[in-house]
């Protein structure tokens, strides 16, 4: 467990200080070891595994712990980092400084998932946020410097709320470790005293998770023009999941005090809808994907906030599914930007004729995110929706599914639209570049994972979430007519109501300033506090 945290950081530091001729090969060996350790935790973790970090007994001392949730998050984190490094080995900017920063970030994120103490979590996230900001600004152009600074300042404000929350929590419970806090909360005579610490903590967590209305910082960071595609992949694939992970931990901890299921389900639906509406308004391929991260986070929150076990575990599974297919989409977007020398998705076309391999990978990723049967997104979304009943819930899920499908119609145009259909005002596409073998291997493994998470979902669902359920091959096959019909309706809706609608042009120009983002954070905190006062006796 300690190696998962310190291994990447110390080895990255060694590579940075020393001149190592075998930097690339040694890093790949390290990633293979980290993935192997994570897989072992998944396969053998029948109960929580604990490792003390000092000579003092717990709770005086410190410990790190792996349970079913952290094991799943560790596997996703190390899998994504390993294959993103493999994907980018040939890039000129992958020097020893970049490796040190990237590997340090991997170790810090592993530390967050292993920590059982709120203050340690705070420290690790703060350091990781600084590293992410440096990676966003790595190419040092003016736009990336601005985006990186906005990201850093907004997230520091969010974590200040979180720090104040754990300070008040310590005042009332006398503890910071998860187990002691959980026990102390149940013994408190006045539950209302927990309103302030919980509201402060959940505000910081909600911004890290990019919930409505606290998501406007995310496209600036994930979609910044000069950030390497693997940095965008890390941010959307795993780093934003830290907020989701903390939400799970904190909501379970306070579940006997505050019943916030309906509150966060409502926020989840609003976040999902807002995310795809903003995605529909974009023509920048990275911003489309960044806003769709917001939409998919909304879906996760709907599932994870549900009281139904199917929906909750579907939300957990969607964390893994989204991590892989969204990272894959960002890697593809980076290749398309390099090939066509533009970020405007309207100027990208005829990819199927230029690269059958990359086209096939894109098809797998798009089918996954749009919830096609036999693919990862289709499997996880099925269980998220399964726990909900009623007309309104069904309508909202249909709207979200159609919004996702409409957003990715532009990607089908990239595949099959001829250059003759392209607007004359847009630049002509560049002839494709041949992908190096390392990129081909990384893309292939990630695409195969998207398929296996759907086809072998019954086995992998239980392995990753410890919940035994069934959505077999035949049941998924019967869902194809509904999926195709929904896509057909989505396409007609896109042509009739979205494609040339001036409202989406106005939506595209909406962007919150730093002051407005700060005001949104304060407003979220106040509304949450008010709601907690209403429901707490």
C-alpha positions in Angstrom: 0.0 0.0 0.0 2.8 2.4 0.9 4.5 1.7 -2.5 1.3 2.7 -4.3 1.8 6.2 -2.9 5.5 6.7 -2.5 6.7 4.4 -5.3 5.6 6.7 -8.2 6.8 9.9 -6.4 10.2 8.6 -5.4 10.9 6.9 -8.7 9.8 10.0 -10.6 12.1 12.1 -8.4 15.0 9.7 -9.0 14.5 9.9 -12.8 14.4 13.7 -12.5 17.6 14.0 -10.5 19.6 11.3 -12.2 20.3 10.8 -15.9 18.6 7.5 -16.6 18.9 6.0 -20.1 16.1 3.6 -19.4 13.5 6.2 -18.3 10.8 5.0 -20.6 11.2 1.3 -20.0 11.6 1.7 -16.2 8.4 3.7 -16.1 6.4 1.1 -18.0 7.7 -1.6 -15.5 6.6 0.6 -12.6 3.1 1.0 -14.1 2.8 -2.7 -14.7 3.7 -3.3 -11.0 1.2 -0.7 -9.8 -1.6 -2.2 -12.0 -0.7 -5.7 -10.7 -0.9 -4.6 -7.1 -4.3 -2.9 -7.8 -5.7 -6.0 -9.5 -4.5 -8.1 -6.5 -6.5 -5.9 -4.1 -9.6 -6.3 -6.3 -9.3 -10.1 -6.4 -8.3 -10.7 -2.8 -10.1 -7.9 -0.9 -12.8 -9.8 1.0 -12.3 -7.4 4.0 -10.6 -4.1 4.6 -6.8 -4.3 4.6 -5.1 -2.0 7.1 -1.5 -0.8 7.3 -0.3 1.4 10.2 2.1 4.2 9.4 3.5 4.8 12.9 4.4 2.9 16.1 1.3 4.2 17.8 -1.9 2.2 17.9 -4.9 3.6 16.0 -6.6 6.0 16.4 -3.6 7.9 17.9 -1.4 6.8 15.0 -2.0 7.0 11.3 -3.1 4.3 8.9 -3.9 3.6 5.3 -6.6 1.2 4.3 -8.0 -0.6 1.2 -11.6 -1.6 1.1 -13.9 -2.5 -1.8 -14.4 1.2 -2.9 -10.8 2.3 -2.6 -9.6 -0.9 -4.4 -11.9 -0.1 -7.4 -10.6 3.5 -7.5 -7.0 2.5 -7.2 -7.4 0.1 -10.1 -9.0 2.7 -12.3 -6.3 5.3 -11.4 -3.3 3.1 -12.1 -4.9 1.6 -15.2 -5.4 5.0 -16.7 -2.0 6.4 -15.8 -0.3 3.3 -17.1 -1.9 3.4 -20.5 -1.7 7.1 -20.9 2.0 7.0 -20.3 2.3 4.2 -22.8 0.2 6.2 -25.3 2.4 9.2 -25.1 5.9 7.7 -24.8 7.0 9.1 -28.2 6.1 12.7 -27.4 8.9 15.2 -27.2 7.5 17.0 -24.1 7.6 13.7 -22.2 10.9 14.6 -20.5 12.1 13.9 -17.0 10.3 16.9 -15.5 6.9 15.8 -17.1 7.5 12.3 -15.8 8.2 13.5 -12.3 5.0 15.6 -12.2 2.9 13.0 -13.8 4.1 10.1 -11.6 3.8 12.3 -8.5 0.2 13.1 -9.4 -0.5 9.3 -9.7 1.0 8.7 -6.3 -0.9 11.5 -4.7 -4.2 10.3 -6.1 -3.4 6.8 -4.8 -2.8 8.4 -1.4 -6.3 10.0 -1.4 -8.0 6.7 -2.0 -5.9 5.0 0.7 -6.2 7.7 3.4 -8.6 7.3 6.3 -8.0 10.7 7.8 -9.7 13.9 6.6 -6.7 16.1 7.2 -4.4 13.8 5.2 -6.9 13.8 2.4 -6.9 17.6 2.4 -3.1 17.8 2.2 -2.9 15.2 -0.6 -5.6 16.9 -2.7 -4.0 20.4 -2.2 -0.6 19.1 -3.4 -2.2 17.2 -6.3 -4.1 20.4 -7.3 -0.9 22.3 -7.5 0.7 19.6 -9.7 -2.4 19.5 -12.0 -2.2 23.3 -12.3 1.5 23.0 -13.4 0.6 20.3 -15.9 -2.2 22.4 -17.4 0.3 25.3 -17.8 3.1 23.0 -19.0 3.4 24.4 -22.5 3.4 28.0 -21.0 1.2 29.8 -23.6 -1.0 32.6 -22.3 -4.3 30.7 -22.5 -3.1 27.7 -20.6 -1.4 30.0 -18.0 -4.8 31.7 -17.4 -6.8 28.5 -17.3 -4.3 26.9 -14.9 -4.4 29.8 -12.5 -8.2 29.9 -12.6 -8.2 26.2 -11.9 -5.8 26.6 -9.0 -7.5 29.5 -7.3 -11.0 28.1 -7.6 -10.0 24.7 -6.2 -8.0 26.3 -3.4 -11.2 28.2 -2.4 -13.2 24.9 -2.5 -10.6 23.1 -0.3 -10.6 26.1 2.1 -14.3 25.3 2.6 -13.4 21.6 3.1 -10.7 22.5 5.6 -13.0 24.7 7.6 -15.5 21.9 7.6 -13.1 19.3 9.0 -12.0 21.9 11.6 -15.5 22.3 12.9 -16.0 18.5 12.7 -12.9 18.1 14.9 -14.3 20.6 17.3 -17.5 18.5 17.8 -16.1 15.0 17.5 -12.5 15.3 18.6 -11.4 13.1 15.7 -10.4 13.3 12.1 -10.1 9.7 11.1 -13.2 8.2 9.3 -14.0 5.5 11.8 -13.8 7.7 14.9 -15.8 10.5 13.2 -18.5 8.0 12.2 -18.8 6.7 15.8 -18.8 10.1 17.3 -21.4 11.5 15.0 -23.9 8.8 16.2 -23.3 9.7 19.8 -23.8 13.5 19.5 -26.9 14.7 21.4 -27.5 17.7 19.0 -27.5 16.8 15.3 -27.9 20.4 14.3 -24.4 21.2 15.5 -23.2 19.1 12.5 -25.0 21.3 9.9 -22.1 23.8 9.5 -19.3 21.3 9.2 -21.2 19.2 6.8 -22.3 22.1 4.6 -18.7 23.4 4.4 -17.3 20.0 3.5 -20.0 19.2 1.0 -19.5 22.5 -0.7 -15.8 21.8 -1.3 -16.6 18.3 -2.4 -19.3 19.4 -4.8 -16.9 21.8 -6.5 -14.3 19.1 -6.8 -17.0 16.8 -8.4 -18.1 19.7 -10.7 -21.8 19.6 -9.7 -24.2 22.4 -10.8 -23.7 25.3 -10.4 -20.0 24.7 -9.5 -18.8 23.2 -12.8 -17.8 26.2 -14.8 -14.1 25.8 -13.9 -13.9 22.3 -15.4 -14.1 23.2 -19.1 -11.3 25.8 -18.6 -9.0 23.1 -17.2 -10.0 20.0 -19.1 -10.4 21.8 -22.5 -7.6 24.3 -22.4 -6.0 24.5 -25.8 -2.4 23.6 -25.1 -2.8 21.1 -22.3 -1.5 17.7 -23.5 -4.4 15.2 -24.2 -3.2 12.9 -21.5 -3.5 15.7 -18.9 -7.1 16.3 -20.1 -7.6 12.5 -19.9 -6.3 12.4 -16.3 -8.6 15.3 -15.2 -11.8 13.9 -16.7 -11.0 10.2 -16.3 -9.9 10.1 -12.6 -9.1 13.4 -10.9 -12.6 14.8 -11.0 -13.7 11.4 -9.5 -11.9 12.4 -6.2 -15.0 14.6 -5.5 -17.3 11.7 -6.2 -15.2 9.4 -4.0 -15.3 11.9 -1.1 -19.1 12.4 -1.6 -19.6 8.6 -1.1 -17.4 8.6 2.0 -19.0 11.7 3.6 -22.6 10.8 2.7 -22.3 7.4 4.3 -20.7 8.9 7.4 -23.6 11.4 7.8 -26.3 9.1 6.6 -27.9 8.7 10.1 -28.0 12.5 10.5 -28.9 14.1 7.1 -31.2 12.5 4.5 -30.0 14.2 1.4 -30.8 11.6 -1.2 -33.5 13.6 -3.0 -31.5 16.8 -2.8 -28.5 15.3 -4.6 -30.6 13.3 -7.0 -32.2 16.6 -8.1 -28.8 18.2 -8.4 -27.6 15.2 -10.4 -30.4 15.5 -12.9 -29.8 19.2 -13.3 -26.1 18.7 -13.7 -26.6 16.0 -16.3 -29.0 18.2 -18.4 -26.8 21.4 -18.1 -23.7 19.4 -19.1 -25.1 18.2 -22.4 -26.8 21.5 -23.2 -23.4 23.3 -23.0 -21.8 20.4 -24.9 -24.4 20.9 -27.7 -23.4 24.5 -28.0 -19.7 23.8 -28.6 -17.7 23.3 -31.7 -14.3 22.9 -29.9 -13.8 19.1 -29.7 -12.2 19.3 -26.3 -14.9 21.5 -24.8 -17.6 19.1 -26.1 -15.9 16.3 -24.1 -15.2 18.6 -21.1 -18.9 19.6 -20.8 -19.9 16.0 -21.2 -17.8 15.1 -18.3 -20.1 17.3 -16.3 -23.2 15.5 -17.7 -21.8 12.1 -16.9 -20.9 13.2 -13.4 -24.6 14.2 -13.0 -25.5 10.6 -13.9 -23.1 9.2 -11.3 -24.6 11.4 -8.7 -28.1 10.2 -9.5 -27.1 6.6 -9.1 -24.9 7.1 -6.0 -27.5 9.2 -4.2 -30.3 6.6 -4.8 -31.5 4.5 -2.0 -31.9 1.6 -4.4 -29.0 -0.8 -4.4 -29.1 -1.3 -8.2 -28.8 2.4 -8.9 -26.1 2.9 -6.3 -23.9 0.1 -7.7 -24.7 1.2 -11.2 -23.3 4.6 -10.2 -20.1 2.9 -8.9 -19.7 0.9 -12.1 -20.3 4.1 -14.2 -17.3 5.7 -12.4 -15.1 3.0 -14.0 -16.9 3.0 -17.3 -16.7 6.8 -17.7 -13.1 6.9 -16.6 -12.1 4.6 -19.4 -14.3 5.8 -22.3 -13.8 9.5 -21.5 -10.0 9.2 -21.3 -10.2 7.3 -24.6 -12.2 10.1 -26.2 -9.7 12.7 -25.0 -6.8 10.7 -26.4 -8.7 10.5 -29.7 -9.4 14.2 -29.6 -5.7 14.9 -29.2 -4.9 12.8 -32.3 -7.6 14.5 -34.3 -6.3 18.0 -33.4 -2.8 16.9 -34.4 -4.1 15.5 -37.7 -6.4 18.3 -38.8 -4.5 21.1 -37.1 -7.7 22.6 -35.6 -9.9 22.1 -32.6 -13.1 22.9 -34.6 -14.9 19.6 -35.0 -16.7 20.9 -38.0 -13.4 21.0 -39.9 -12.7 17.3 -39.2 -14.2 14.8 -41.7 -13.6 11.7 -43.7 -11.7 10.0 -40.8 -13.0 6.5 -41.8 -11.3 6.8 -45.2 -8.1 8.1 -43.6 -7.7 5.7 -40.6 -9.9 2.7 -40.2 -8.1 1.8 -36.9 -8.7 5.2 -35.3 -12.3 5.2 -36.6 -13.0 1.9 -35.1 -11.6 3.0 -31.7 -13.8 6.2 -31.9 -16.9 4.1 -32.7 -16.3 2.0 -29.6 -15.8 5.1 -27.4 -18.9 6.9 -28.8 -21.1 3.7 -28.4 -19.9 3.4 -24.8 -20.7 7.0 -23.8 -24.1 7.0 -25.5 -25.1 3.8 -23.6 -25.2 1.2 -26.4 -25.9 -2.4 -25.3 -22.8 -4.6 -25.1 -20.7 -1.5 -24.1 -19.6 -0.2 -20.7 -21.8 2.8 -20.7 -24.9 0.8 -21.7 -24.3 -1.6 -18.8 -23.8 1.0 -16.1 -26.6 3.3 -17.2 -29.0 0.3 -17.3 -28.5 -0.2 -13.5 -28.6 3.5 -12.7 -32.0 3.8 -14.4 -33.2 0.4 -13.0 -33.6 1.8 -9.4 -36.0 4.6 -10.5 -39.6 4.3 -11.4 -42.3 6.8 -12.3 -43.1 8.9 -15.4 -40.9 11.9 -14.5 -37.8 9.8 -13.8 -38.3 8.0 -17.1 -38.7 11.2 -19.1 -35.6 12.8 -17.5 -33.5 9.7 -18.3 -34.7 9.8 -21.9 -33.9 13.5 -22.2 -30.4 12.9 -20.8 -29.8 9.9 -23.1 -31.0 11.9 -26.1 -28.8 14.9 -25.1 -25.8 12.6 -25.0 -26.6 11.1 -28.4 -27.2 14.5 -30.0 -23.8 15.8 -28.7 -22.0 12.9 -30.4 -23.7 13.2 -33.7 -20.8 15.6 -34.5 -18.4 12.7 -34.0 -20.3 10.6 -36.5 -19.8 13.5 -39.0 -16.1 13.3 -38.3 -16.1 9.7 -39.3 -18.3 9.7 -42.4 -18.8 13.2 -43.7 -16.9 13.9 -47.0 -14.6 16.9 -47.3 -16.8 18.1 -50.1 -19.6 18.7 -47.6 -17.3 20.8 -45.4 -17.9 24.6 -45.0 -15.5 26.5 -47.4 -14.6 28.8 -44.6 -13.0 26.0 -42.6 -9.4 24.7 -43.2 -8.9 21.6 -45.3 -7.9 18.5 -43.4 -4.4 17.3 -43.3 -3.5 13.8 -44.4 -3.4 11.3 -41.5 -0.2 10.5 -39.6 0.7 6.9 -38.9 0.2 6.0 -35.3 3.2 4.6 -33.4 2.9 1.1 -32.0 2.7 2.3 -28.3 -0.3 4.5 -29.1 -2.0 1.7 -31.0 -1.5 -0.7 -28.1 -2.9 1.8 -25.5 -5.9 2.7 -27.6 -6.7 -1.0 -28.4 -6.6 -2.0 -24.7 -8.8 0.8 -23.6 -11.3 0.2 -26.4 -11.3 -3.5 -25.5 -12.0 -2.6 -21.9 -15.0 -0.6 -23.0 -16.4 -3.7 -24.7 -15.5 -6.2 -21.9 -17.2 -4.0 -19.3 -20.4 -4.4 -21.3 -20.2 -8.0 -22.6 -18.6 -9.5 -19.5 -20.5 -7.0 -17.3 -22.1 -9.6 -15.0 -18.7 -10.9 -13.9 -16.9 -7.5 -13.8 -19.8 -5.8 -12.1 -19.5 -8.1 -9.1 -15.7 -8.1 -9.2 -15.5 -4.3 -9.1 -18.5 -3.3 -6.9 -19.0 -6.6 -4.9 -22.7 -6.5 -5.9 -24.1 -9.6 -7.6 -26.6 -8.9 -10.4 -27.5 -9.9 -13.9 -27.9 -8.2 -17.2 -27.0 -11.0 -19.6 -26.2 -11.1 -23.3 -29.8 -11.8 -24.4 -31.2 -9.0 -22.3 -28.7 -6.5 -23.7 -29.5 -7.7 -27.3 -33.2 -6.9 -26.7 -32.2 -3.3 -25.9 -30.7 -2.6 -29.3 -34.0 -1.7 -31.0 -34.8 0.9 -28.3 -31.2 2.3 -28.5 -31.4 2.7 -32.3 -34.9 4.2 -32.1 -33.7 6.7 -29.5 -30.7 7.6 -31.7 -33.0 8.1 -34.7 -35.3 10.5 -32.7 -32.2 12.2 -31.3 -30.8 12.8 -34.8 -34.1 14.3 -36.0 -34.4 16.5 -32.9 -30.8 17.7 -33.5 -31.5 18.6 -37.1 -34.8 20.3 -36.3 -34.2 22.0 -33.0 -30.5 22.2 -32.2 -28.2 22.5 -35.2 -29.0 26.1 -36.2 -30.8 27.2 -33.1 -29.5 30.7 -32.1 -30.1 29.9 -28.4 -27.1 27.5 -28.5 -24.9 30.2 -30.0 -25.7 32.4 -27.0 -25.2 29.5 -24.6 -21.7 29.0 -26.2 -20.7 32.5 -25.1 -21.7 32.0 -21.5 -18.7 31.9 -19.3 -18.4 32.7 -15.6 -15.6 34.9 -14.4 -13.6 34.1 -11.3 -15.7 36.4 -9.2 -18.9 34.8 -10.5 -17.5 31.3 -9.8 -16.7 32.4 -6.2 -20.3 33.8 -5.8 -21.6 30.4 -7.1 -19.6 28.6 -4.4 -21.0 30.9 -1.7 -24.5 30.5 -3.0 -24.3 26.7 -3.0 -23.0 26.8 0.6 -25.9 29.0 1.7 -28.6 27.0 -0.1 -27.2 23.7 1.3 -27.1 25.2 4.9 -30.6 26.4 4.6 -31.9 23.0 3.3 -30.1 21.2 6.1 -31.8 23.4 8.7 -35.2 22.6 7.1 -34.7 18.8 7.3 -32.9 18.6 10.6 -34.9 18.3 13.8 
